[in-house]
Amino acid sequence: MAEFELAILTFAMTVKPTPNHRDAYRIFRPIPTRWADNDMYGHVNNVVYYSWFDTAVNAWLIERGVLDTQQGITVGLVVETQCNYFAPLSFPQTVTAGLRVAHTGRSSVRYEIGLFAEGSHRAAAQGHFVHVYVDRVSQRPVELSPAMQQVLAELHEPK
């Protein structure tokens, strides 16, 4: 079998993800869609989903006092991201972003986000960001502060 055919077969055999239920997430944030979010096909463009992921994560951290985007000495850099789409979202819906933490490392965090249409209990899309926290100046990884660890503990996925 040719290498390309084997790659296609391997991809086809992977397990298709299924949408999470709302109770899989710890906190929620409403995000109103904008007219500009829709693409020419009449639904929210895929790049907007990633901005909603960023909004859900960073707004939570700012509100909890562990992220200062202007003066903080530590910043989070996205080193990995992924999204699965299950149902379209479109303007003028208000989307609800569910957030949880799946894993914390010494200097990294895997945030998982589910995006829900109004009134829906199943994710229209879900994905993750892995942030590595670094010193703003040196760009070298730094250990998560005790305050950050405490805030992240609030978001660990339900058992």
ROSE-4610 file (N, C-alpha, C; in Angstrom, 1 decimal, always signed):
// ROSE-4610
residu = [M/M/M/A/A/A/E/E/E/F/F/F/E/E/E/L/L/L/A/A/A/I/I/I/L/L/L/T/T/T/F/F/F/A/A/A/M/M/M/T/T/T/V/V/V/K/K/K/P/P/P/T/T/T/P/P/P/N/N/N/H/H/H/R/R/R/D/D/D/A/A/A/Y/Y/Y/R/R/R/I/I/I/F/F/F/R/R/R/P/P/P/I/I/I/P/P/P/T/T/T/R/R/R/W/W/W/A/A/A/D/D/D/N/N/N/D/D/D/M/M/M/Y/Y/Y/G/G/G/H/H/H/V/V/V/N/N/N/N/N/N/V/V/V/V/V/V/Y/Y/Y/Y/Y/Y/S/S/S/W/W/W/F/F/F/D/D/D/T/T/T/A/A/A/V/V/V/N/N/N/A/A/A/W/W/W/L/L/L/I/I/I/E/E/E/R/R/R/G/G/G/V/V/V/L/L/L/D/D/D/T/T/T/Q/Q/Q/Q/Q/Q/G/G/G/I/I/I/T/T/T/V/V/V/G/G/G/L/L/L/V/V/V/V/V/V/E/E/E/T/T/T/Q/Q/Q/C/C/C/N/N/N/Y/Y/Y/F/F/F/A/A/A/P/P/P/L/L/L/S/S/S/F/F/F/P/P/P/Q/Q/Q/T/T/T/V/V/V/T/T/T/A/A/A/G/G/G/L/L/L/R/R/R/V/V/V/A/A/A/H/H/H/T/T/T/G/G/G/R/R/R/S/S/S/S/S/S/V/V/V/R/R/R/Y/Y/Y/E/E/E/I/I/I/G/G/G/L/L/L/F/F/F/A/A/A/E/E/E/G/G/G/S/S/S/H/H/H/R/R/R/A/A/A/A/A/A/A/A/A/Q/Q/Q/G/G/G/H/H/H/F/F/F/V/V/V/H/H/H/V/V/V/Y/Y/Y/V/V/V/D/D/D/R/R/R/V/V/V/S/S/S/Q/Q/Q/R/R/R/P/P/P/V/V/V/E/E/E/L/L/L/S/S/S/P/P/P/A/A/A/M/M/M/Q/Q/Q/Q/Q/Q/V/V/V/L/L/L/A/A/A/E/E/E/L/L/L/H/H/H/E/E/E/P/P/P/K/K/K]
num = [1/1/1/2/2/2/3/3/3/4/4/4/5/5/5/6/6/6/7/7/7/8/8/8/9/9/9/10/10/10/11/11/11/12/12/12/13/13/13/14/14/14/15/15/15/16/16/16/17/17/17/18/18/18/19/19/19/20/20/20/21/21/21/22/22/22/23/23/23/24/24/24/25/25/25/26/26/26/27/27/27/28/28/28/29/29/29/30/30/30/31/31/31/32/32/32/33/33/33/34/34/34/35/35/35/36/36/36/37/37/37/38/38/38/39/39/39/40/40/40/41/41/41/42/42/42/43/43/43/44/44/44/45/45/45/46/46/46/47/47/47/48/48/48/49/49/49/50/50/50/51/51/51/52/52/52/53/53/53/54/54/54/55/55/55/56/56/56/57/57/57/58/58/58/59/59/59/60/60/60/61/61/61/62/62/62/63/63/63/64/64/64/65/65/65/66/66/66/67/67/67/68/68/68/69/69/69/70/70/70/71/71/71/72/72/72/73/73/73/74/74/74/75/75/75/76/76/76/77/77/77/78/78/78/79/79/79/80/80/80/81/81/81/82/82/82/83/83/83/84/84/84/85/85/85/86/86/86/87/87/87/88/88/88/89/89/89/90/90/90/91/91/91/92/92/92/93/93/93/94/94/94/95/95/95/96/96/96/97/97/97/98/98/98/99/99/99/100/100/100/101/101/101/102/102/102/103/103/103/104/104/104/105/105/105/106/106/106/107/107/107/108/108/108/109/109/109/110/110/110/111/111/111/112/112/112/113/113/113/114/114/114/115/115/115/116/116/116/117/117/117/118/118/118/119/119/119/120/120/120/121/121/121/122/122/122/123/123/123/124/124/124/125/125/125/126/126/126/127/127/127/128/128/128/129/129/129/130/130/130/131/131/131/132/132/132/133/133/133/134/134/134/135/135/135/136/136/136/137/137/137/138/138/138/139/139/139/140/140/140/141/141/141/142/142/142/143/143/143/144/144/144/145/145/145/146/146/146/147/147/147/148/148/148/149/149/149/150/150/150/151/151/151/152/152/152/153/153/153/154/154/154/155/155/155/156/156/156/157/157/157/158/158/158/159/159/159]
x = [+0.9/+0.0/+0.9/+0.6/+1.4/+1.3/+2.3/+2.4/+1.2/+0.8/-0.3/-1.6/-1.8/-3.1/-3.1/-2.0/-1.9/-2.3/-1.8/-2.1/-3.6/-4.2/-5.7/-6.5/-6.1/-6.7/-6.6/-5.4/-5.2/-6.1/-6.2/-7.1/-8.5/-9.0/-10.4/-10.7/-9.7/-10.0/-10.0/-9.6/-9.6/-11.0/-11.1/-12.4/-12.9/-14.1/-14.7/-15.1/-14.7/-15.1/-16.6/-17.1/-18.5/-18.6/-19.7/-19.9/-20.1/-19.4/-19.6/-20.9/-21.4/-22.6/-22.1/-23.0/-22.6/-22.0/-22.5/-22.0/-20.6/-19.9/-18.5/-17.6/-18.2/-17.4/-17.7/-16.7/-16.8/-17.4/-17.1/-17.6/-18.1/-18.9/-19.5/-19.4/-19.3/-19.2/-20.1/-21.1/-21.8/-21.0/-21.0/-20.3/-21.3/-21.7/-22.6/-21.9/-22.5/-21.9/-22.1/-21.3/-21.4/-21.7/-22.3/-22.6/-21.3/-20.2/-18.9/-18.4/-18.9/-18.5/-18.9/-20.0/-20.5/-19.7/-19.5/-18.8/-19.8/-19.3/-20.2/-21.2/-21.0/-21.9/-23.0/-23.0/-24.0/-23.8/-22.6/-22.3/-21.0/-20.8/-19.5/-18.3/-17.4/-16.1/-15.3/-14.6/-13.8/-12.8/-12.2/-11.2/-11.8/-13.1/-13.7/-13.8/-14.0/-14.0/-12.8/-11.6/-10.4/-10.3/-10.9/-10.9/-11.8/-12.9/-13.8/-13.1/-12.3/-11.5/-10.6/-9.8/-8.9/-9.7/-10.9/-11.7/-12.1/-12.6/-13.0/-11.9/-10.7/-9.6/-9.1/-8.7/-8.1/-9.0/-10.3/-11.2/-11.3/-11.4/-11.4/-10.2/-9.0/-7.8/-7.6/-8.1/-8.0/-9.0/-10.2/-11.2/-10.8/-10.0/-9.6/-8.3/-7.7/-6.5/-5.2/-5.1/-3.8/-3.2/-3.9/-3.3/-3.4/-2.3/-2.3/-1.6/-2.4/-1.9/-1.0/-1.1/-0.3/+1.0/+0.9/+2.1/+2.6/+1.9/+2.4/+3.7/+4.5/+5.8/+5.7/+4.5/+4.3/+3.2/+3.4/+2.4/+2.2/+1.1/+0.8/+0.9/+1.7/+1.9/+1.1/+0.4/-0.3/+0.7/+0.9/+1.8/+1.1/-0.2/-1.0/-2.5/-3.2/-4.6/-5.3/-6.6/-7.4/-8.9/-9.7/-11.1/-11.8/-12.9/-13.8/-15.2/-15.8/-17.0/-18.1/-19.3/-20.4/-21.7/-21.9/-23.1/-22.8/-23.4/-23.1/-23.6/-22.9/-23.3/-23.4/-24.3/-24.4/-24.9/-24.7/-25.2/-26.7/-27.6/-27.4/-27.4/-26.9/-26.9/-26.0/-26.3/-25.3/-24.8/-23.5/-22.8/-22.4/-22.5/-21.9/-20.7/-19.6/-18.3/-18.2/-18.1/-17.8/-16.3/-15.7/-14.3/-14.0/-12.9/-12.3/-10.8/-10.1/-8.7/-8.6/-7.9/-7.7/-6.4/-5.4/-4.1/-3.3/-2.6/-1.6/-0.2/+0.8/+2.2/+2.9/+4.2/+5.0/+4.8/+4.8/+4.6/+3.6/+2.8/+1.8/+0.5/-0.5/-1.9/-2.7/-3.5/-4.3/-5.8/-6.2/-7.6/-8.5/-9.7/-10.6/-11.9/-12.4/-13.5/-14.6/-15.8/-17.0/-17.8/-18.3/-19.1/-20.5/-21.5/-22.9/-23.8/-24.7/-25.7/-26.7/-27.4/-28.4/-29.4/-29.6/-30.6/-30.1/-28.9/-28.4/-27.5/-27.6/-26.8/-25.7/-25.6/-24.5/-23.6/-22.3/-21.4/-21.6/-21.6/-21.6/-20.2/-19.2/-17.8/-17.1/-16.0/-15.1/-13.7/-12.8/-11.4/-10.6/-9.3/-8.4/-7.3/-6.7/-5.5/-4.5/-3.3/-2.2/-1.4/-1.4/-0.6/+0.7/+1.8/+3.0/+3.2/+3.4/+3.6/+5.1/+5.4/+6.8/+7.0/+8.3/+8.7/+8.5/+7.8/+7.5/+8.8/+9.9/+11.1/+12.0/+12.3/+13.2/+12.5/+11.1/+10.4/+10.7/+11.3/+11.6/+10.5/+10.2/+9.1/+9.3/+8.2/+8.3/+7.3/+7.5/+6.6/+5.3/+4.2/+2.9/+2.9/+2.5/+2.5/+1.5/+1.6/+0.6/-0.8/-0.9/-2.2/-2.8/-2.0/-2.4/-2.9/-2.1/-2.4/-3.8/-4.0/-5.3/-6.5/-6.3/-7.4/-7.6/-6.6/-6.7/-7.4/-7.1/-7.8/-9.3/-9.8/-11.2/-11.8/-11.0/-11.4/-11.1/-10.5/-10.2/-11.4/-11.4/-12.6/-13.2/-14.5/-15.2/-14.8/-14.8/-14.4/-15.6]
y = [-1.2/+0.0/+1.2/+2.2/+3.4/+4.2/+5.0/+5.8/+6.7/+7.4/+8.3/+7.6/+6.4/+5.6/+5.2/+4.8/+4.4/+5.6/+6.8/+8.0/+8.3/+8.2/+8.4/+7.4/+6.1/+5.0/+5.3/+5.7/+5.9/+7.1/+8.2/+9.3/+8.9/+8.1/+7.6/+6.7/+6.1/+5.1/+5.8/+7.1/+7.8/+8.0/+8.0/+8.1/+9.6/+9.7/+11.0/+11.6/+12.8/+13.4/+13.6/+13.6/+13.9/+15.2/+15.9/+17.2/+16.9/+17.7/+17.7/+18.3/+17.9/+18.5/+19.7/+20.6/+21.8/+21.4/+20.3/+20.0/+19.5/+19.4/+19.1/+20.3/+21.5/+22.7/+23.3/+24.1/+24.6/+26.0/+26.9/+28.3/+28.6/+29.6/+30.0/+31.5/+31.9/+33.3/+33.5/+34.4/+34.8/+35.6/+35.3/+36.1/+36.4/+37.7/+38.0/+38.0/+37.4/+37.4/+38.8/+39.1/+40.3/+40.1/+41.0/+40.9/+40.5/+41.1/+40.8/+39.4/+38.7/+37.3/+36.3/+36.6/+35.7/+35.8/+34.6/+34.6/+34.6/+34.5/+34.5/+33.3/+32.3/+31.2/+31.3/+32.5/+32.8/+32.2/+31.7/+31.3/+31.8/+31.7/+32.3/+31.6/+32.4/+31.9/+31.2/+30.2/+29.3/+30.1/+31.1/+31.9/+32.6/+32.9/+33.6/+32.7/+31.4/+30.5/+30.5/+30.7/+30.8/+32.1/+33.1/+34.4/+34.2/+33.5/+33.2/+32.4/+31.4/+30.6/+31.5/+32.4/+33.4/+34.3/+34.8/+35.6/+34.9/+33.7/+32.9/+32.7/+32.3/+32.1/+33.3/+34.3/+35.5/+36.4/+36.5/+37.3/+36.7/+35.4/+34.7/+35.0/+34.9/+35.1/+36.6/+37.5/+38.9/+39.2/+38.7/+38.9/+38.3/+37.3/+36.6/+37.2/+38.2/+38.9/+38.3/+37.3/+36.6/+36.8/+37.7/+38.1/+39.6/+40.2/+41.7/+41.8/+42.0/+42.0/+43.2/+44.3/+45.5/+45.5/+45.2/+45.4/+44.1/+43.0/+41.8/+41.3/+40.6/+40.1/+38.8/+38.1/+36.8/+36.9/+36.3/+36.2/+34.8/+34.5/+33.1/+33.1/+32.2/+32.0/+30.8/+30.9/+29.7/+28.8/+27.6/+26.7/+25.6/+25.4/+24.4/+24.8/+24.6/+24.8/+23.9/+23.6/+22.7/+22.9/+22.7/+22.9/+21.8/+21.3/+20.4/+21.2/+21.1/+21.8/+20.8/+21.0/+20.1/+20.7/+22.0/+22.7/+24.1/+24.7/+26.1/+27.1/+28.2/+29.3/+30.5/+31.5/+32.6/+33.8/+35.0/+36.2/+36.2/+36.6/+37.3/+36.5/+35.3/+34.5/+35.0/+34.7/+34.9/+33.5/+33.3/+32.1/+32.0/+30.9/+30.7/+29.8/+30.4/+29.6/+29.0/+27.6/+26.9/+26.7/+26.7/+26.7/+25.7/+24.9/+24.1/+23.9/+23.4/+23.1/+21.6/+21.1/+19.6/+19.2/+20.1/+19.7/+21.0/+20.9/+21.9/+21.3/+21.9/+21.5/+22.5/+22.5/+23.4/+24.8/+25.0/+26.3/+26.4/+25.3/+25.2/+24.8/+25.1/+24.8/+24.4/+23.4/+23.0/+23.4/+24.5/+25.0/+24.3/+23.8/+23.3/+24.1/+24.4/+25.3/+24.7/+24.8/+24.4/+25.6/+25.7/+26.8/+26.3/+27.0/+26.5/+27.6/+27.2/+28.1/+28.3/+29.4/+29.7/+28.6/+28.2/+27.1/+25.7/+25.6/+24.2/+23.7/+22.4/+21.8/+21.0/+20.9/+20.2/+21.2/+21.0/+22.0/+22.0/+23.2/+23.4/+23.3/+23.6/+23.4/+23.3/+22.6/+22.5/+22.3/+22.7/+22.6/+23.0/+23.2/+23.5/+24.5/+25.1/+25.9/+25.4/+25.3/+25.0/+26.3/+26.9/+28.1/+27.7/+28.3/+28.2/+29.6/+29.7/+31.0/+31.3/+32.5/+32.9/+34.3/+34.6/+35.9/+36.8/+37.9/+38.9/+39.3/+39.5/+40.1/+39.0/+37.9/+36.9/+35.9/+35.8/+34.8/+33.3/+33.2/+31.8/+31.4/+30.1/+29.6/+29.9/+30.2/+30.4/+29.5/+29.1/+28.3/+29.1/+28.4/+29.0/+29.5/+30.7/+31.3/+30.6/+30.6/+30.0/+30.6/+31.9/+32.5/+31.9/+31.8/+31.2/+29.7/+29.0/+27.6/+27.5/+28.4/+28.4/+28.7/+29.7/+30.0/+28.8/+28.2/+27.1/+25.9/+25.7/+24.6/+24.7/+25.9/+26.2/+25.7/+25.6/+25.2/+23.8/+23.0/+21.6/+20.9/+20.1/+19.4/+18.6/+18.5/+17.7/+16.2/+15.5/+14.1/+13.3]
z = [+0.0/+0.0/+0.0/-0.8/-0.9/+0.4/+0.7/+1.9/+2.0/+0.9/+0.9/+1.3/+0.6/+0.9/+2.4/+2.9/+4.3/+5.2/+4.9/+5.7/+5.7/+4.5/+4.3/+5.1/+5.1/+5.8/+7.3/+7.8/+9.2/+9.6/+8.8/+9.2/+9.2/+8.3/+8.2/+9.4/+10.0/+11.1/+12.5/+12.5/+13.8/+14.3/+15.6/+16.2/+16.0/+15.5/+15.3/+16.7/+17.0/+18.3/+18.4/+19.6/+19.8/+20.6/+20.4/+21.2/+22.7/+23.5/+24.9/+25.3/+26.5/+27.1/+28.0/+28.3/+29.1/+30.4/+31.0/+32.4/+32.4/+31.2/+31.1/+31.4/+31.6/+31.8/+33.1/+33.6/+35.0/+35.0/+34.1/+34.1/+32.7/+32.6/+31.3/+31.1/+29.8/+29.5/+28.2/+28.3/+27.1/+26.1/+24.8/+23.8/+22.7/+22.6/+21.5/+20.1/+19.1/+17.8/+17.2/+16.2/+15.5/+14.0/+13.3/+11.9/+11.1/+11.5/+10.8/+11.0/+12.0/+12.3/+11.2/+10.6/+9.5/+8.3/+7.6/+6.4/+5.2/+4.0/+2.8/+2.8/+3.6/+3.7/+4.7/+5.4/+6.4/+7.8/+8.1/+9.4/+9.9/+11.2/+11.7/+11.1/+10.7/+10.1/+11.1/+10.7/+11.7/+12.5/+11.9/+12.6/+13.9/+13.8/+14.9/+16.2/+15.9/+17.0/+17.9/+17.3/+18.0/+18.8/+18.3/+19.1/+20.3/+20.1/+21.3/+22.3/+21.9/+22.8/+23.7/+22.9/+23.6/+24.6/+24.1/+25.0/+26.3/+26.1/+27.3/+28.3/+27.8/+28.7/+29.3/+28.5/+29.0/+29.9/+29.5/+30.3/+31.7/+31.8/+33.1/+34.0/+33.3/+34.1/+34.5/+33.6/+34.0/+35.1/+35.0/+36.1/+37.4/+37.4/+38.6/+39.2/+38.4/+38.9/+38.7/+37.8/+37.6/+36.2/+35.4/+34.2/+34.0/+33.8/+33.5/+32.1/+31.1/+29.7/+29.4/+30.2/+30.0/+30.8/+32.1/+33.0/+33.6/+33.4/+34.0/+33.5/+34.4/+34.0/+33.3/+33.4/+32.8/+31.8/+30.6/+29.6/+29.1/+28.6/+28.1/+26.6/+26.1/+24.6/+24.2/+23.1/+22.6/+21.8/+22.2/+21.6/+20.8/+21.1/+20.4/+20.5/+19.4/+19.4/+18.5/+18.7/+17.9/+18.1/+17.1/+17.2/+16.4/+16.9/+16.2/+16.1/+14.9/+14.6/+14.5/+15.1/+15.1/+14.5/+14.7/+14.2/+14.0/+13.0/+12.7/+13.7/+13.9/+14.7/+13.8/+14.0/+13.2/+13.9/+13.3/+13.8/+13.6/+14.5/+15.7/+17.0/+17.0/+18.2/+19.3/+20.6/+21.6/+21.9/+21.8/+22.0/+23.5/+24.1/+25.5/+25.4/+25.9/+26.0/+27.3/+27.3/+28.6/+28.7/+29.9/+30.0/+31.2/+30.9/+32.0/+31.7/+32.7/+32.6/+32.6/+31.6/+31.5/+32.1/+32.1/+32.6/+32.9/+34.0/+34.3/+34.5/+33.9/+34.1/+34.9/+34.9/+35.6/+35.1/+33.8/+33.2/+32.1/+32.0/+30.9/+31.4/+30.6/+30.9/+29.6/+29.7/+28.6/+29.0/+28.3/+28.5/+27.5/+27.9/+26.9/+26.9/+25.7/+25.6/+24.7/+25.2/+24.4/+24.0/+22.8/+22.4/+22.1/+22.8/+22.7/+22.1/+21.2/+20.7/+21.8/+21.7/+22.7/+22.9/+24.1/+24.5/+24.2/+23.7/+23.5/+24.6/+24.9/+25.9/+25.3/+24.0/+23.3/+22.6/+22.6/+22.0/+20.5/+20.0/+18.5/+18.0/+18.9/+18.6/+19.9/+19.9/+21.1/+20.7/+21.6/+21.3/+22.5/+22.2/+23.3/+22.9/+23.9/+23.7/+24.7/+24.4/+25.4/+25.4/+26.6/+26.9/+27.7/+27.3/+28.0/+28.6/+29.9/+30.5/+30.6/+30.1/+29.9/+30.5/+30.9/+31.3/+30.0/+30.2/+29.1/+28.4/+29.1/+28.5/+27.9/+28.7/+28.2/+27.3/+27.4/+26.7/+27.1/+28.2/+28.8/+29.7/+29.7/+30.5/+32.0/+32.7/+34.2/+34.9/+36.1/+36.8/+37.1/+37.1/+37.4/+38.8/+39.0/+40.4/+41.2/+42.6/+43.4/+43.2/+42.9/+42.7/+41.4/+40.3/+39.1/+39.3/+40.1/+40.3/+41.1/+42.0/+42.7/+41.8/+40.9/+40.0/+39.0/+38.5/+37.6/+38.3/+39.6/+40.3/+40.2/+40.2/+40.1/+38.8/+37.8/+36.4/+36.0/+36.9/+36.5/+36.2/+35.1/+34.6/+35.7/+35.7/+36.7/+36.6/+37.7/+37.7/+37.4]
